[in-house]
Amino acid sequence: MTNQKSTRKLEIGFHIFIILFAIFIIISSILEYEETERTTVMWILMGVLIGLSSIFRLIKLVKRQ
């Protein structure tokens, strides 16, 4: 039981870290946005996808508790 609790806490902490990292990617891409760069849009999309997947996984973990 204790092992499951610590594993869940670790997973929750990991997903929070990933969400913060995705937010950092999005913010840094927006701040350096230039009109013609396609890579900026790709970085923003990557940040959104990573963030959304971690948010959904985090919601799933919290509901299971």
N, C-alpha and C positions, 0 to 999 in steps of 0.2 A: 504494500500500500504506500509506504513512504517513498519507495523507488518510483512509483507511478506519479506521485505528486511532484517530486523533484524533476522528473522528465517533462511533465507538463509545464512547470515553471520555466525550465530551460527552453522549451519550444516557444512559449509565449515571449520570453525575452529575446530569442532569436528573431522572431517575426517582427517584433517592435523595432529591433535594430535594422532589419531589412526595409521596413516601411520608412524609417528615418533616412536611410541611405537612398531610397527611391525619391523621397522628397528633395534631398540634396541634389540628386541628378537633375530633377526637373527644374529646380530653382536656378542652379548654375547654368543650365542650358538656356533658360529664359533670359537671364541677365546677359549672356553673351550672344543673344539672338541677332543674326544678320539676315536680311531679307532673302538672299539667294542661297543660303546654305541648307542643303538637304540633310546633312549630318545632324544638325541641330534638331530638326523635326524627328529624326530617328532616335536621338538620345531622349527626347521628351516622351516619345511613344514607349521606348524601353522602360523608362522610369515609371510611367503609368501602368504598364503591364506587370512589372515586378511588384509595384505597390499594391495593385488590385489583387494579385494572387496571394500576397501575404496577408492582406486585410481579410479576404475570404477564409483563409486558413486559420487566422487568429479568431475570427468569429466562430468558426466551427469548434475550435478548441475551447473557447470560453463557454459556449452553449453546452458542451459535453460535460463540463464540470458540474 
